[in-house]
Amino acid sequence: MNYMKVLGILYIILGIIFMVCPIVSAEVVSLIAGISLMAFGFATIIDGFSAQSRATHLSALKILLGICAVIFGLLFVYKIDALSFLVAFQ
């Protein structure tokens, strides 16, 4: 089977799940966004402390961006509903 057909069927199933259980689906989206932001933040912090980045003036900016990403990730996991935040941001 073509992978595009499989993805289409998967997206239809996910759409039905979002319509049937919107609150649970919004919590899952918030959890996924929070975990992704925390992973991005930790990777950016590690990159800021790397030997290649230490020689440049951007290492402090990378570390600050990583800290902000980790904080937003924690907020999305524990406090903020990411779906409503992103819709309001747009």
Biopython code that builds the backbone (N, CA, C, O; Angstrom):
import numpy as np
from Bio.PDB.StructureBuilder import StructureBuilder

atoms = [
    (1, "MET", "N", (0.836, -1.177, 0.000)),
    (1, "MET", "CA", (0.000, 0.000, 0.000)),
    (1, "MET", "C", (0.883, 1.243, 0.000)),
    (1, "MET", "O", (1.942, 1.266, 0.628)),
    (2, "ASN", "N", (0.454, 2.232, -0.682)),
    (2, "ASN", "CA", (1.198, 3.479, -0.778)),
    (2, "ASN", "C", (1.192, 4.182, 0.590)),
    (2, "ASN", "O", (0.172, 4.205, 1.280)),
    (3, "TYR", "N", (2.333, 4.747, 0.966)),
    (3, "TYR", "CA", (2.414, 5.384, 2.283)),
    (3, "TYR", "C", (1.511, 6.608, 2.388)),
    (3, "TYR", "O", (1.097, 6.971, 3.489)),
    (4, "MET", "N", (1.202, 7.244, 1.277)),
    (4, "MET", "CA", (0.293, 8.396, 1.310)),
    (4, "MET", "C", (-1.119, 7.962, 1.693)),
    (4, "MET", "O", (-1.824, 8.685, 2.397)),
    (5, "LYS", "N", (-1.528, 6.790, 1.234)),
    (5, "LYS", "CA", (-2.847, 6.274, 1.619)),
    (5, "LYS", "C", (-2.884, 5.934, 3.103)),
    (5, "LYS", "O", (-3.874, 6.198, 3.784)),
    (6, "VAL", "N", (-1.805, 5.352, 3.595)),
    (6, "VAL", "CA", (-1.735, 5.016, 5.023)),
    (6, "VAL", "C", (-1.781, 6.285, 5.859)),
    (6, "VAL", "O", (-2.486, 6.335, 6.867)),
    (7, "LEU", "N", (-1.035, 7.314, 5.452)),
    (7, "LEU", "CA", (-1.064, 8.585, 6.180)),
    (7, "LEU", "C", (-2.449, 9.220, 6.121)),
    (7, "LEU", "O", (-2.912, 9.778, 7.116)),
    (8, "GLY", "N", (-3.108, 9.145, 4.982)),
    (8, "GLY", "CA", (-4.453, 9.688, 4.857)),
    (8, "GLY", "C", (-5.429, 9.015, 5.799)),
    (8, "GLY", "O", (-6.237, 9.681, 6.446)),
    (9, "ILE", "N", (-5.357, 7.703, 5.875)),
    (9, "ILE", "CA", (-6.230, 6.959, 6.790)),
    (9, "ILE", "C", (-5.907, 7.307, 8.238)),
    (9, "ILE", "O", (-6.811, 7.470, 9.057)),
    (10, "LEU", "N", (-4.622, 7.419, 8.551)),
    (10, "LEU", "CA", (-4.211, 7.781, 9.907)),
    (10, "LEU", "C", (-4.711, 9.173, 10.287)),
    (10, "LEU", "O", (-5.176, 9.376, 11.409)),
    (11, "TYR", "N", (-4.621, 10.136, 9.363)),
    (11, "TYR", "CA", (-5.097, 11.488, 9.650)),
    (11, "TYR", "C", (-6.612, 11.531, 9.817)),
    (11, "TYR", "O", (-7.117, 12.301, 10.634)),
    (12, "ILE", "N", (-7.328, 10.736, 9.073)),
    (12, "ILE", "CA", (-8.788, 10.675, 9.235)),
    (12, "ILE", "C", (-9.131, 10.122, 10.613)),
    (12, "ILE", "O", (-10.016, 10.645, 11.290)),
    (13, "ILE", "N", (-8.438, 9.071, 11.029)),
    (13, "ILE", "CA", (-8.684, 8.485, 12.356)),
    (13, "ILE", "C", (-8.340, 9.488, 13.453)),
    (13, "ILE", "O", (-9.088, 9.627, 14.420)),
    (14, "LEU", "N", (-7.214, 10.187, 13.311)),
    (14, "LEU", "CA", (-6.840, 11.199, 14.307)),
    (14, "LEU", "C", (-7.842, 12.349, 14.349)),
    (14, "LEU", "O", (-8.137, 12.871, 15.425)),
    (15, "GLY", "N", (-8.368, 12.749, 13.198)),
    (15, "GLY", "CA", (-9.386, 13.794, 13.159)),
    (15, "GLY", "C", (-10.657, 13.383, 13.869)),
    (15, "GLY", "O", (-11.269, 14.189, 14.571)),
    (16, "ILE", "N", (-11.059, 12.138, 13.693)),
    (16, "ILE", "CA", (-12.257, 11.637, 14.380)),
    (16, "ILE", "C", (-12.014, 11.600, 15.882)),
    (16, "ILE", "O", (-12.896, 11.959, 16.661)),
    (17, "ILE", "N", (-10.826, 11.169, 16.294)),
    (17, "ILE", "CA", (-10.505, 11.146, 17.726)),
    (17, "ILE", "C", (-10.522, 12.559, 18.301)),
    (17, "ILE", "O", (-11.005, 12.762, 19.415)),
    (18, "PHE", "N", (-10.002, 13.543, 17.558)),
    (18, "PHE", "CA", (-10.020, 14.930, 18.023)),
    (18, "PHE", "C", (-11.446, 15.455, 18.150)),
    (18, "PHE", "O", (-11.732, 16.242, 19.053)),
    (19, "MET", "N", (-12.348, 15.034, 17.261)),
    (19, "MET", "CA", (-13.737, 15.494, 17.357)),
    (19, "MET", "C", (-14.487, 14.806, 18.492)),
    (19, "MET", "O", (-15.346, 15.421, 19.125)),
    (20, "VAL", "N", (-14.176, 13.552, 18.756)),
    (20, "VAL", "CA", (-14.893, 12.811, 19.796)),
    (20, "VAL", "C", (-14.406, 13.211, 21.189)),
    (20, "VAL", "O", (-15.218, 13.391, 22.097)),
    (21, "CYS", "N", (-13.110, 13.350, 21.364)),
    (21, "CYS", "CA", (-12.529, 13.662, 22.677)),
    (21, "CYS", "C", (-11.643, 14.904, 22.583)),
    (21, "CYS", "O", (-10.418, 14.778, 22.591)),
    (22, "PRO", "N", (-12.231, 16.102, 22.494)),
    (22, "PRO", "CA", (-11.389, 17.293, 22.292)),
    (22, "PRO", "C", (-10.526, 17.664, 23.494)),
    (22, "PRO", "O", (-9.417, 18.168, 23.319)),
    (23, "ILE", "N", (-11.010, 17.426, 24.699)),
    (23, "ILE", "CA", (-10.244, 17.824, 25.884)),
    (23, "ILE", "C", (-9.021, 16.935, 26.046)),
    (23, "ILE", "O", (-7.923, 17.430, 26.300)),
    (24, "VAL", "N", (-9.200, 15.645, 25.903)),
    (24, "VAL", "CA", (-8.075, 14.718, 26.022)),
    (24, "VAL", "C", (-7.080, 14.959, 24.892)),
    (24, "VAL", "O", (-5.869, 14.906, 25.109)),
    (25, "SER", "N", (-7.578, 15.221, 23.701)),
    (25, "SER", "CA", (-6.700, 15.469, 22.561)),
    (25, "SER", "C", (-5.887, 16.739, 22.768)),
    (25, "SER", "O", (-4.703, 16.777, 22.431)),
    (26, "ALA", "N", (-6.506, 17.779, 23.318)),
    (26, "ALA", "CA", (-5.780, 19.026, 23.579)),
    (26, "ALA", "C", (-4.700, 18.803, 24.638)),
    (26, "ALA", "O", (-3.618, 19.383, 24.544)),
    (27, "GLU", "N", (-4.977, 17.974, 25.637)),
    (27, "GLU", "CA", (-3.968, 17.679, 26.646)),
    (27, "GLU", "C", (-2.791, 16.909, 26.051)),
    (27, "GLU", "O", (-1.641, 17.140, 26.423)),
    (28, "VAL", "N", (-3.081, 15.998, 25.131)),
    (28, "VAL", "CA", (-2.015, 15.233, 24.492)),
    (28, "VAL", "C", (-1.158, 16.143, 23.619)),
    (28, "VAL", "O", (0.067, 16.016, 23.607)),
    (29, "VAL", "N", (-1.791, 17.059, 22.889)),
    (29, "VAL", "CA", (-1.028, 18.004, 22.067)),
    (29, "VAL", "C", (-0.153, 18.881, 22.950)),
    (29, "VAL", "O", (0.994, 19.160, 22.599)),
    (30, "SER", "N", (-0.674, 19.317, 24.088)),
    (30, "SER", "CA", (0.104, 20.130, 25.019)),
    (30, "SER", "C", (1.280, 19.343, 25.575)),
    (30, "SER", "O", (2.377, 19.885, 25.707)),
    (31, "LEU", "N", (1.069, 18.084, 25.899)),
    (31, "LEU", "CA", (2.138, 17.244, 26.423)),
    (31, "LEU", "C", (3.223, 17.020, 25.375)),
    (31, "LEU", "O", (4.410, 17.090, 25.694)),
    (32, "ILE", "N", (2.837, 16.755, 24.136)),
    (32, "ILE", "CA", (3.807, 16.541, 23.065)),
    (32, "ILE", "C", (4.597, 17.826, 22.790)),
    (32, "ILE", "O", (5.811, 17.777, 22.593)),
    (33, "ALA", "N", (3.915, 18.965, 22.778)),
    (33, "ALA", "CA", (4.606, 20.236, 22.553)),
    (33, "ALA", "C", (5.579, 20.534, 23.687)),
    (33, "ALA", "O", (6.681, 21.023, 23.440)),
    (34, "GLY", "N", (5.189, 20.247, 24.922)),
    (34, "GLY", "CA", (6.066, 20.485, 26.062)),
    (34, "GLY", "C", (7.303, 19.616, 26.043)),
    (34, "GLY", "O", (8.405, 20.094, 26.310)),
    (35, "ILE", "N", (7.132, 18.344, 25.729)),
    (35, "ILE", "CA", (8.271, 17.437, 25.669)),
    (35, "ILE", "C", (9.207, 17.832, 24.530)),
    (35, "ILE", "O", (10.428, 17.778, 24.677)),
    (36, "SER", "N", (8.636, 18.227, 23.403)),
    (36, "SER", "CA", (9.461, 18.654, 22.263)),
    (36, "SER", "C", (10.251, 19.917, 22.606)),
    (36, "SER", "O", (11.431, 20.023, 22.271)),
    (37, "LEU", "N", (9.602, 20.874, 23.272)),
    (37, "LEU", "CA", (10.308, 22.097, 23.653)),
    (37, "LEU", "C", (11.415, 21.821, 24.665)),
    (37, "LEU", "O", (12.486, 22.423, 24.593)),
    (38, "MET", "N", (11.162, 20.914, 25.606)),
    (38, "MET", "CA", (12.207, 20.597, 26.577)),
    (38, "MET", "C", (13.393, 19.908, 25.900)),
    (38, "MET", "O", (14.545, 20.195, 26.227)),
    (39, "ALA", "N", (13.120, 19.005, 24.962)),
    (39, "ALA", "CA", (14.212, 18.344, 24.238)),
    (39, "ALA", "C", (15.008, 19.361, 23.423)),
    (39, "ALA", "O", (16.238, 19.324, 23.405)),
    (40, "PHE", "N", (14.297, 20.270, 22.746)),
    (40, "PHE", "CA", (14.981, 21.322, 21.990)),
    (40, "PHE", "C", (15.808, 22.204, 22.910)),
    (40, "PHE", "O", (16.928, 22.582, 22.566)),
    (41, "GLY", "N", (15.267, 22.537, 24.077)),
    (41, "GLY", "CA", (15.984, 23.384, 25.028)),
    (41, "GLY", "C", (17.253, 22.738, 25.543)),
    (41, "GLY", "O", (18.302, 23.379, 25.602)),
    (42, "PHE", "N", (17.163, 21.460, 25.918)),
    (42, "PHE", "CA", (18.358, 20.773, 26.406)),
    (42, "PHE", "C", (19.408, 20.641, 25.309)),
    (42, "PHE", "O", (20.601, 20.794, 25.571)),
    (43, "ALA", "N", (18.973, 20.359, 24.085)),
    (43, "ALA", "CA", (19.927, 20.253, 22.976)),
    (43, "ALA", "C", (20.591, 21.597, 22.693)),
    (43, "ALA", "O", (21.781, 21.644, 22.383)),
    (44, "THR", "N", (19.841, 22.681, 22.796)),
    (44, "THR", "CA", (20.400, 24.004, 22.551)),
    (44, "THR", "C", (21.372, 24.404, 23.664)),
    (44, "THR", "O", (22.400, 25.028, 23.400)),
    (45, "ILE", "N", (21.048, 24.046, 24.897)),
    (45, "ILE", "CA", (21.961, 24.336, 26.009)),
    (45, "ILE", "C", (23.269, 23.566, 25.839)),
    (45, "ILE", "O", (24.350, 24.122, 26.037)),
    (46, "ILE", "N", (23.172, 22.296, 25.475)),
    (46, "ILE", "CA", (24.383, 21.496, 25.253)),
    (46, "ILE", "C", (25.192, 22.073, 24.096)),
    (46, "ILE", "O", (26.421, 22.109, 24.148)),
    (47, "ASP", "N", (24.497, 22.523, 23.051)),
    (47, "ASP", "CA", (25.195, 23.136, 21.919)),
    (47, "ASP", "C", (25.865, 24.445, 22.328)),
    (47, "ASP", "O", (26.929, 24.788, 21.813)),
    (48, "GLY", "N", (25.253, 25.165, 23.241)),
    (48, "GLY", "CA", (25.848, 26.409, 23.714)),
    (48, "GLY", "C", (27.123, 26.189, 24.501)),
    (48, "GLY", "O", (28.008, 27.044, 24.509)),
    (49, "PHE", "N", (27.225, 25.032, 25.172)),
    (49, "PHE", "CA", (28.429, 24.720, 25.943)),
    (49, "PHE", "C", (29.460, 23.941, 25.136)),
    (49, "PHE", "O", (30.525, 23.618, 25.661)),
    (50, "SER", "N", (29.176, 23.634, 23.887)),
    (50, "SER", "CA", (30.113, 22.835, 23.088)),
    (50, "SER", "C", (31.365, 23.646, 22.760)),
    (50, "SER", "O", (31.373, 24.872, 22.862)),
    (51, "ALA", "N", (32.402, 22.950, 22.370)),
    (51, "ALA", "CA", (33.685, 23.600, 22.103)),
    (51, "ALA", "C", (33.616, 24.510, 20.878)),
    (51, "ALA", "O", (34.251, 25.565, 20.861)),
    (52, "GLN", "N", (32.866, 24.125, 19.868)),
    (52, "GLN", "CA", (32.766, 24.956, 18.674)),
    (52, "GLN", "C", (31.999, 26.239, 18.963)),
    (52, "GLN", "O", (32.349, 27.307, 18.461)),
    (53, "SER", "N", (30.970, 26.130, 19.762)),
    (53, "SER", "CA", (30.133, 27.289, 20.018)),
    (53, "SER", "C", (30.741, 28.214, 21.069)),
    (53, "SER", "O", (30.396, 29.394, 21.118)),
    (54, "ARG", "N", (31.631, 27.705, 21.904)),
    (54, "ARG", "CA", (32.206, 28.510, 22.971)),
    (54, "ARG", "C", (33.071, 29.636, 22.413)),
    (54, "ARG", "O", (33.201, 30.681, 23.051)),
    (55, "ALA", "N", (33.654, 29.447, 21.258)),
    (55, "ALA", "CA", (34.527, 30.458, 20.673)),
    (55, "ALA", "C", (33.740, 31.624, 20.097)),
    (55, "ALA", "O", (34.304, 32.701, 19.902)),
    (56, "THR", "N", (32.475, 31.446, 19.824)),
    (56, "THR", "CA", (31.698, 32.516, 19.220)),
    (56, "THR", "C", (30.936, 33.291, 20.282)),
    (56, "THR", "O", (30.823, 32.851, 21.426)),
    (57, "HIS", "N", (30.425, 34.425, 19.898)),
    (57, "HIS", "CA", (29.658, 35.263, 20.827)),
    (57, "HIS", "C", (28.201, 34.806, 20.927)),
    (57, "HIS", "O", (27.429, 35.372, 21.701)),
    (58, "LEU", "N", (27.821, 33.790, 20.154)),
    (58, "LEU", "CA", (26.440, 33.323, 20.172)),
    (58, "LEU", "C", (26.169, 32.249, 21.219)),
    (58, "LEU", "O", (25.026, 31.821, 21.378)),
    (59, "SER", "N", (27.190, 31.813, 21.927)),
    (59, "SER", "CA", (26.988, 30.736, 22.896)),
    (59, "SER", "C", (26.062, 31.178, 24.034)),
    (59, "SER", "O", (25.221, 30.395, 24.478)),
    (60, "ALA", "N", (26.202, 32.402, 24.505)),
    (60, "ALA", "CA", (25.317, 32.896, 25.563)),
    (60, "ALA", "C", (23.879, 32.996, 25.073)),
    (60, "ALA", "O", (22.942, 32.729, 25.825)),
    (61, "LEU", "N", (23.706, 33.378, 23.817)),
    (61, "LEU", "CA", (22.368, 33.459, 23.250)),
    (61, "LEU", "C", (21.748, 32.076, 23.109)),
    (61, "LEU", "O", (20.552, 31.906, 23.346)),
    (62, "LYS", "N", (22.550, 31.086, 22.726)),
    (62, "LYS", "CA", (22.050, 29.715, 22.615)),
    (62, "LYS", "C", (21.637, 29.169, 23.982)),
    (62, "LYS", "O", (20.611, 28.500, 24.110)),
    (63, "ILE", "N", (22.437, 29.459, 24.986)),
    (63, "ILE", "CA", (22.116, 28.989, 26.333)),
    (63, "ILE", "C", (20.842, 29.654, 26.832)),
    (63, "ILE", "O", (20.000, 28.988, 27.435)),
    (64, "LEU", "N", (20.683, 30.939, 26.598)),
    (64, "LEU", "CA", (19.474, 31.650, 27.005)),
    (64, "LEU", "C", (18.244, 31.130, 26.268)),
    (64, "LEU", "O", (17.183, 30.962, 26.869)),
    (65, "LEU", "N", (18.382, 30.876, 24.981)),
    (65, "LEU", "CA", (17.277, 30.309, 24.211)),
    (65, "LEU", "C", (16.909, 28.930, 24.722)),
    (65, "LEU", "O", (15.728, 28.595, 24.802)),
    (66, "GLY", "N", (17.901, 28.128, 25.069)),
    (66, "GLY", "CA", (17.644, 26.798, 25.610)),
    (66, "GLY", "C", (16.920, 26.845, 26.937)),
    (66, "GLY", "O", (16.013, 26.048, 27.181)),
    (67, "ILE", "N", (17.312, 27.772, 27.799)),
    (67, "ILE", "CA", (16.647, 27.914, 29.101)),
    (67, "ILE", "C", (15.195, 28.341, 28.905)),
    (67, "ILE", "O", (14.300, 27.817, 29.567)),
    (68, "CYS", "N", (14.959, 29.286, 28.004)),
    (68, "CYS", "CA", (13.580, 29.719, 27.727)),
    (68, "CYS", "C", (12.743, 28.580, 27.158)),
    (68, "CYS", "O", (11.573, 28.435, 27.512)),
    (69, "ALA", "N", (13.330, 27.776, 26.283)),
    (69, "ALA", "CA", (12.599, 26.652, 25.702)),
    (69, "ALA", "C", (12.254, 25.613, 26.761)),
    (69, "ALA", "O", (11.159, 25.051, 26.743)),
    (70, "VAL", "N", (13.172, 25.354, 27.678)),
    (70, "VAL", "CA", (12.891, 24.399, 28.759)),
    (70, "VAL", "C", (11.792, 24.928, 29.660)),
    (70, "VAL", "O", (10.921, 24.165, 30.078)),
    (71, "ILE", "N", (11.813, 26.216, 29.970)),
    (71, "ILE", "CA", (10.768, 26.807, 30.824)),
    (71, "ILE", "C", (9.407, 26.715, 30.142)),
    (71, "ILE", "O", (8.422, 26.337, 30.775)),
    (72, "PHE", "N", (9.344, 27.062, 28.841)),
    (72, "PHE", "CA", (8.068, 26.943, 28.133)),
    (72, "PHE", "C", (7.624, 25.488, 28.023)),
    (72, "PHE", "O", (6.431, 25.196, 28.092)),
    (73, "GLY", "N", (8.573, 24.582, 27.852)),
    (73, "GLY", "CA", (8.232, 23.164, 27.812)),
    (73, "GLY", "C", (7.620, 22.699, 29.115)),
    (73, "GLY", "O", (6.628, 21.970, 29.115)),
    (74, "LEU", "N", (8.207, 23.116, 30.228)),
    (74, "LEU", "CA", (7.640, 22.765, 31.535)),
    (74, "LEU", "C", (6.255, 23.374, 31.726)),
    (74, "LEU", "O", (5.365, 22.736, 32.288)),
    (75, "LEU", "N", (6.073, 24.607, 31.258)),
    (75, "LEU", "CA", (4.756, 25.230, 31.360)),
    (75, "LEU", "C", (3.714, 24.473, 30.534)),
    (75, "LEU", "O", (2.584, 24.278, 30.983)),
    (76, "PHE", "N", (4.094, 24.052, 29.335)),
    (76, "PHE", "CA", (3.152, 23.307, 28.503)),
    (76, "PHE", "C", (2.820, 21.954, 29.114)),
    (76, "PHE", "O", (1.691, 21.480, 28.991)),
    (77, "VAL", "N", (3.786, 21.329, 29.769)),
    (77, "VAL", "CA", (3.522, 20.024, 30.365)),
    (77, "VAL", "C", (2.643, 20.168, 31.614)),
    (77, "VAL", "O", (1.750, 19.350, 31.836)),
    (78, "TYR", "N", (2.887, 21.191, 32.421)),
    (78, "TYR", "CA", (2.202, 21.263, 33.710)),
    (78, "TYR", "C", (1.080, 22.296, 33.806)),
    (78, "TYR", "O", (0.158, 22.095, 34.596)),
    (79, "LYS", "N", (1.111, 23.384, 33.047)),
    (79, "LYS", "CA", (0.143, 24.451, 33.250)),
    (79, "LYS", "C", (-0.686, 24.804, 32.025)),
    (79, "LYS", "O", (-1.912, 24.691, 32.052)),
    (80, "ILE", "N", (-0.034, 25.228, 30.960)),
    (80, "ILE", "CA", (-0.713, 25.855, 29.835)),
    (80, "ILE", "C", (-1.209, 24.802, 28.855)),
    (80, "ILE", "O", (-0.533, 23.806, 28.597)),
    (81, "ASP", "N", (-2.390, 25.034, 28.317)),
    (81, "ASP", "CA", (-2.888, 24.211, 27.229)),
    (81, "ASP", "C", (-2.267, 24.743, 25.939)),
    (81, "ASP", "O", (-2.573, 25.858, 25.515)),
    (82, "ALA", "N", (-1.405, 23.959, 25.322)),
    (82, "ALA", "CA", (-0.624, 24.430, 24.180)),
    (82, "ALA", "C", (-1.496, 24.766, 22.986)),
    (82, "ALA", "O", (-1.193, 25.697, 22.239)),
    (83, "LEU", "N", (-2.582, 24.017, 22.795)),
    (83, "LEU", "CA", (-3.433, 24.249, 21.632)),
    (83, "LEU", "C", (-4.084, 25.621, 21.705)),
    (83, "LEU", "O", (-4.102, 26.344, 20.709)),
    (84, "SER", "N", (-4.615, 25.994, 22.857)),
    (84, "SER", "CA", (-5.243, 27.309, 22.985)),
    (84, "SER", "C", (-4.203, 28.423, 22.942)),
    (84, "SER", "O", (-4.482, 29.507, 22.428)),
    (85, "PHE", "N", (-3.002, 28.171, 23.476)),
    (85, "PHE", "CA", (-1.934, 29.162, 23.435)),
    (85, "PHE", "C", (-1.494, 29.425, 22.001)),
    (85, "PHE", "O", (-1.321, 30.579, 21.608)),
    (86, "LEU", "N", (-1.311, 28.369, 21.221)),
    (86, "LEU", "CA", (-0.860, 28.537, 19.842)),
    (86, "LEU", "C", (-1.923, 29.169, 18.954)),
    (86, "LEU", "O", (-1.596, 29.945, 18.056)),
    (87, "VAL", "N", (-3.182, 28.849, 19.193)),
    (87, "VAL", "CA", (-4.262, 29.477, 18.418)),
    (87, "VAL", "C", (-4.351, 30.963, 18.760)),
    (87, "VAL", "O", (-4.553, 31.792, 17.873)),
    (88, "ALA", "N", (-4.202, 31.301, 20.031)),
    (88, "ALA", "CA", (-4.251, 32.711, 20.432)),
    (88, "ALA", "C", (-3.018, 33.464, 19.911)),
    (88, "ALA", "O", (-3.099, 34.654, 19.606)),
    (89, "PHE", "N", (-1.887, 32.774, 19.813)),
    (89, "PHE", "CA", (-0.661, 33.386, 19.329)),
    (89, "PHE", "C", (-0.770, 33.720, 17.849)),
    (89, "PHE", "O", (-0.222, 34.726, 17.397)),
    (90, "GLN", "N", (-1.469, 32.888, 17.095)),
    (90, "GLN", "CA", (-1.614, 33.133, 15.670)),
    (90, "GLN", "C", (-2.530, 34.302, 15.445)),
    (90, "GLN", "O", (-2.785, 34.674, 14.300)),
]
sb = StructureBuilder()
sb.init_structure("model")
sb.init_model(0)
sb.init_chain("A")
sb.init_seg("    ")
for serial, (resi, resn, name, xyz) in enumerate(atoms, 1):
    if name == "N":
        sb.init_residue(resn, " ", resi, " ")
    sb.init_atom(name, np.array(xyz, "f"), 0.0, 1.0, " ", f" {name:<3s}", serial, name[0])
structure = sb.get_structure()
